[in-house]
Amino acid sequence: MENKYNLPADIPENAKKELIKLLNGNRNFVNGKPTAQNMTLETLQKYAFHQEPYAVVLSCSDSRVVPEIIFDCGIGELFVVRVAGITAGPNVIESIEYAVKKLQVPLLILLGHDDCGVMKYAKEHYPEIDGNFTSILNCVYPVLDKEEDITCHNYFAQQHTIWVEDVLMERSKIIRDAVEAGKLYIAKCHFDHSTGLVNLI
Ligand SMILES: [Zn+2]
C-alpha cells in the first residue's frame, strides 16, 4: 500500500500508518468520494473534554486549502495550524509544539500549495520590507536570498516548505527532540490545485 506513495523507508510505523490514511483520504477527495463520518454534533460531544488528533497540519490560510476536506477527515482528527504562506513565526511554532508535546501526535504535515498569494507577493516585492506584511515576508525571503531567480511560484512554495522544516528543526527543541527520538515524522507536502492531489515533496 505505502509503495504507491513512494514513502521513504525511515518513517516510524505509527506516523506511516497515519500518513497513508491521510493520503488515501486525499484520493477519496480527488475521486469525489469522501467517506468522513465524524462530522456531527455526536462526534463533537464524544470529544467534548479531550482531543486525540493523530496529525498536526501546518497549512496556508488560503480559502482553497482546507485540510479536513482535502484529506477527507472529520472533527477531532487533525490539529490544524493555518497561517498565510505556512510562515513559521513564534506563535505558529509553539502551536505545533503543543500538538507534539501535549497531544503526542506522531505526524506533522507541512502543506504548501499552488498559486500561493504569499509567494506571489514576496516575488513582487523582494527584497524590500516596506512596513506591510513584515513578519510574513521575513519568513519567506530567506528562500529568495538563496535562490533569487526563482520564477515559478509553485516551485517557490515547495522550496519554502523545505525551508520551513529546517526552521522548525532549528528553532524548536520540542520538535527536534521528537523527530530525533522517532516520535515525530515531518512530511513535506504540496497541494496541486489542478488535480486536487497532495504530493510528497
Ligand atoms: Zn498560500
Boltz pocket constraint, residues with backbone or C-beta under 6 A from the ligand:
constraints:
  - pocket:
      binder: B
      contacts: [[A, 60], [A, 61], [A, 62], [A, 84], [A, 85], [A, 86], [A, 113], [A, 114], [A, 115], [A, 116], [A, 117], [A, 118]]
      max_distance: 6.0
